[in-house]
Amino acid sequence: MTTQIKAAREGKITEEMRIVARDEDQSPQSIRQRLAEGTVIITRNTQRENVHPIGIGKGLSTKINANIGTSPDLCNFELEIEKAKIAVKYGADTIMDLSTGGDLDEIRRSILKTVNVPIGTVPIYQTAIQVAKKKGSIMHMTEDDIFNTIEKHAKDGVDFMTVHCGVTQQIVKRLAKHPRLMGIVSRGGTFLAAWILHHKKENPLYANYDYLLEMAAEYDFSLSLGDGLRPGCIFDSTDWPQVQELLTIGELVERARAANVQAMVEGPGHLPLNDIKANVQLEKSTCKNAPFYVLGPVVTEIAPGYDHIVGAIGGAIAGLAGADFLCYLTPSEHLGLPNLEDVKEGVIATKIAAHAVDIVKLGFKAANRDLAMAKARADLNWKKQIENALDPEKATKIRSRVKLKSPETCSMCSEYCAIKILKEALKTEAQCL
C-alpha cells in the first residue's frame, strides 16, 4: 500500500505534495523531503474526495483546528453542521468531530460531506458510548469493538484520528497509587485508563499498535498520538505521567515512520507560561521533530468565559517555540458546549495566535497582509482596512457605532486624529516649498 510518506521516500512527488507546496509557496521537492523524514505530514484519507489536503509540520505555516460535536445534553445535528461552516469561514484549517450524542455515524458523515478541510475524530468516544448503551458499561469494550470503530471511521474518509496509545498499564497503575490534583482530564484517556484498571490488561491500542499501523497505512489516515495524560491544570504540568506518556509516544512515532505511516503528537493542555517552551522542545527532541499539535496551552485557571484568549496566549508562545498545529479553545471551554458565536471567536483568537507566530517564523510571506493593513491605516483608507481585517463584519459594526464628524477618521480621535493632522501639516509644508 502506497502512502504519502512511502511515496516521498521513493522520491515520488504526489498531487497532494504539489498542492501543499503551492499553498505554502515552497518547492514540491522540499515538501517531499520533510514528508519522507516524518517532520511534515499531509492529512488526507485515500477514501476522501472532497478535501483540500494540508501540510502540518516543520517550516510550514501554523495550522489551527476547531472542535465541534454534539453532547447528550445538546444534540442538534444542524447546529454542528453550521459550526463546521463557521469554523472554516473564519480560518480553521481542520475540523474535529467530537460528537457524543445522537447518531454519531450520520453526524460524522455529514460533516465529511459538508466541508472540504481535513476532518479528525476520536474513535474511542464512539466505541465507549455504543458499548455502554448496548452492554451497560464501557468496561465491556473489547479490542474488536475499538478497532472496528477505527476502521469504520477510516472507511468513511476521516483524515486523522486521535488514538491514546501512550496510556499504558504501567503509567495508569502508578497514577492510581500517586494521584494528581486533576487526575486524567482526557475523555479518551479516562475511558482507556478505567478499562485497564478494570481488566488488569494492557491498553489495546498500545498492545496492538502494529495492527493499528496496518490500518492507517491502508487508508493513509494520519495518527494523532493523543496526550491522554496531559495536565488538566497548571499544577500538574510536566509531571511524571505526562512525561512518561511522551517518552512512550516517542517510540510509537518511530514505529509509525518505519511502517510508512504519518504521525503527529498531541501536546499538553494546561501549562504555566514558563513551562511551554521546555515542553515543545521536549516533544521535538523525544519524538524526532514530529509535528506537534497543542491544545492551547491553557496558561491560567481563572478565566472561564475567556479561555479562547487564554488559549491564544499559550498557543502563540507554543508556536513560537516550535509547535506546528494549534487547537482552539472557545469562550465556553470548561463551561459547556460552544454555540456558533463561541466557535467563531475561538477560531479567530487562535488564528491571531497562529498568524502572529508565522510573522516571525515565515517573515514577509506571512506579513504581507499586515503590510497592506499598515499602508491602509497610513492612508486612512477605511475600505482597505476592512478588507484586510480577519473579521470584516465585526470591524464594520464597531466603526459604524457612532456617527462620524469626518469620514476620514474614527470616533476615538475624531478631528484630533494624529495621522490626519500630520498629513495636513506635511501637505501645507510641501505647498510652501
C-alpha positions, 0 to 999 in steps of 0.5 A: 500500500502506497502512502504519502510518506512511502511515496516521498521516500521513493522520491515520488512527488504526489498531487497532494505534495504539489498542492501543499507546496503551492499553498505554502509557496515552497518547492514540491521537492522540499515538501517531499523531503520533510514528508519522507523524514516524518517532520511534515505530514499531509492529512488526507484519507485515500477514501476522501474526495472532497478535501483540500489536503494540508501540510502540518509540520516543520517550516510550514505555516501554523495550522489551527483546528476547531472542535465541534460535536454534539453532547447528550445534553445538546444534540442538534445535528444542524447546529454542528453542521453550521459550526463546521461552516463557521469554523472554516469561514473564519480560518480553521484549517481542520475540523474535529468531530467530537460528537457524543450524542445522537447518531454519531455515524450520520453526524460524522458523515455529514460533516465529511460531506459538508466541508472540504478541510481535513476532518479528525475524530476520536474513535474511542468516544464512539466505541465507549458510548455504543458499548455502554448503551448496548452492554451497560458499561464501557468496561465491556469494550473489547479490542474488536469493538475499538478497532472496528470503530477505527476502521469504520471511521477510516472507511468513511474518509476521516483524515486523522484520528486521535488514538491514546496509545501512550496510556499504558498499564504501567503509567495508569497503575502508578497514577492510581497509587500517586494521584494528581490534583486533576487526575486524567482530564482526557475523555479518551484517556479516562475511558482507556485508563478505567478499562485497564484498571478494570481488566488488569490488561494492557491498553489495546491500542498500545498492545496492538499498535502494529495492527493499528499501523496496518490500518492507517497505512491502508487508508493513509489516515494520519495518527494523532498520538493523543496526550491522554495524560496531559495536565488538566491544570497548571499544577500538574504540568510536566509531571511524571505521567505526562512525561512518561506518556511522551517518552512512550509516544516517542517510540510509537512515532518511530514505529509509525515512520518505519511502517510508512505511516504519518504521525503527529503528537498531541501536546499538553493542555494546561501549562504555566507560561514558563513551562511551554517552551521546555515542553515543545522542545521536549516533544521535538527532541523525544519524538524526532521533530514530529509535528506537534499539535497543542491544545492551547496551552491553557496558561491560567485557571481563572478565566472561564468565559475567556479561555479562547484568549487564554488559549491564544496566549499559550498557543502563540508562545507554543508556536513560537517555540516550535509547535506546528498545529494549534487547537482552539479553545472557545469562550465556553471551554470548561463551561459547556458546549460552544454555540456558533458565536463561541466557535467563531471567536475561538477560531479567530483568537487562535488564528491571531495566535497562529498568524502572529507566530508565522510573522516571525517564523515565515517573515514577509510571506506571512506579513504581507497582509499586515503590510497592506493593513499598515499602508491602509491605516497610513492612508486612512483608507477605511475600505482597505482596512476592512478588507484586510481585517480577519473579521470584516463584519465585526470591524464594520459594526464597531466603526459604524457605532457612532456617527462620524464628524469626518469620514476620514477618521474614527470616533476615538480621535475624531478631528484630533486624529494624529495621522490626519493632522500630520498629513495636513501639516506635511501637505501645507509644508510641501505647498510652501516649498 
